[in-house]
Amino acid sequence: MTVMIRPHFDPNGNDFAIERVQDCTPILEWNERARKEEQRSDWGRHKARIPNVVLLKWMDEEHKRGNTTLRMFSKEFDELIFRKLEDPDYFYLRVDRPALQVGWH
């Protein structure tokens, strides 16, 4: 899915902002369907499908924390993704666990 970039001034008229926009609906719908399908093997098991705007958000959060050496597709970024996917706030991205198992309604 394509990420659109929308540069604009903040409402205060002084600060310039870059907004990243992506239609995440197809990804989230795919995740919902995939959670219902049994995965027969642990080898090559699909764990999650994450929209690009979420990955960019996580990267930005880390940079704001001072971790400016973090790079996408690095071992460190992979570890960050695995930690985030254990957070209940991001379980909607997971496809390897049924909804009841993660406390959804």
C-alpha positions as CSV (number, residue, x, y, z in Angstrom):
1,M,0.0,0.0,0.0
2,T,1.3,3.4,-0.9
3,V,2.1,6.0,1.7
4,M,1.2,9.5,0.7
5,I,3.2,12.5,2.0
6,R,1.3,15.7,2.7
7,P,3.5,18.6,3.7
8,H,1.7,21.5,5.3
9,F,2.0,24.3,7.9
10,D,0.6,23.6,11.3
11,P,-2.4,25.7,12.4
12,N,0.0,28.1,14.2
13,G,1.3,29.1,10.7
14,N,4.9,28.9,11.7
15,D,5.8,25.2,11.9
16,F,6.1,23.0,8.9
17,A,4.8,19.4,9.2
18,I,5.0,16.3,7.1
19,E,1.9,14.1,7.4
20,R,2.1,10.5,6.2
21,V,-1.2,8.9,5.1
22,Q,-2.1,5.4,4.1
23,D,-5.3,3.5,3.6
24,C,-4.8,0.7,6.1
25,T,-8.3,-0.8,5.7
26,P,-7.2,-3.6,3.3
27,I,-4.3,-4.6,5.6
28,L,-6.5,-4.7,8.7
29,E,-9.2,-6.6,6.9
30,W,-6.6,-9.1,5.7
31,N,-5.3,-9.5,9.3
32,E,-8.8,-10.2,10.5
33,R,-9.4,-12.9,7.9
34,A,-5.9,-14.4,8.5
35,R,-6.5,-14.7,12.3
36,K,-9.3,-17.1,11.5
37,E,-7.2,-19.4,9.4
38,E,-5.2,-22.2,11.1
39,Q,-1.5,-22.1,10.5
40,R,-0.3,-25.7,10.3
41,S,3.4,-25.1,10.9
42,D,5.7,-22.9,13.0
43,W,8.2,-22.8,10.1
44,G,7.6,-19.6,8.1
45,R,4.7,-18.7,10.4
46,H,3.1,-15.4,9.5
47,K,2.9,-13.3,12.7
48,A,1.7,-9.9,11.6
49,R,1.0,-7.5,8.7
50,I,1.9,-4.0,9.7
51,P,1.0,-0.9,7.7
52,N,3.9,1.2,6.6
53,V,2.6,4.3,8.4
54,V,2.7,2.3,11.7
55,L,6.3,1.3,11.0
56,L,7.2,5.0,10.3
57,K,5.4,6.0,13.5
58,W,7.4,3.6,15.6
59,M,10.6,4.8,13.9
60,D,9.7,8.4,14.7
61,E,8.9,7.6,18.3
62,E,12.3,6.0,18.7
63,H,14.1,8.9,17.1
64,K,12.2,11.3,19.5
65,R,13.5,9.2,22.4
66,G,17.0,9.8,21.2
67,N,17.6,6.6,19.4
68,T,18.7,8.3,16.2
69,T,20.9,5.5,15.0
70,L,17.9,3.1,14.6
71,R,17.4,2.1,10.9
72,M,14.6,0.2,9.3
73,F,15.2,-3.4,8.4
74,S,18.0,-3.7,10.9
75,K,18.2,-6.3,13.7
76,E,17.5,-3.5,16.2
77,F,14.4,-2.5,14.3
78,D,13.2,-6.1,14.1
79,E,13.6,-6.4,17.9
80,L,11.5,-3.2,18.3
81,I,8.8,-4.6,16.1
82,F,8.7,-7.9,18.1
83,R,8.4,-5.8,21.4
84,K,5.6,-3.7,20.0
85,L,3.7,-6.7,18.8
86,E,3.6,-8.1,22.3
87,D,1.9,-4.8,23.5
88,P,-1.9,-5.3,23.7
89,D,-2.4,-2.0,21.9
90,Y,-0.9,-3.5,18.8
91,F,-2.4,-7.0,18.8
92,Y,-4.8,-6.0,16.0
93,L,-1.8,-6.3,13.7
94,R,-1.1,-9.9,14.7
95,V,-2.4,-12.8,12.7
96,D,-0.9,-15.7,14.7
97,R,-3.3,-15.5,17.6
98,P,-7.1,-15.7,17.7
99,A,-8.9,-12.7,19.0
100,L,-10.2,-14.5,22.1
101,Q,-6.6,-15.4,23.0
102,V,-5.5,-11.7,23.2
103,G,-8.6,-10.4,25.1
104,W,-10.5,-8.9,22.2
105,H,-14.3,-8.9,22.2
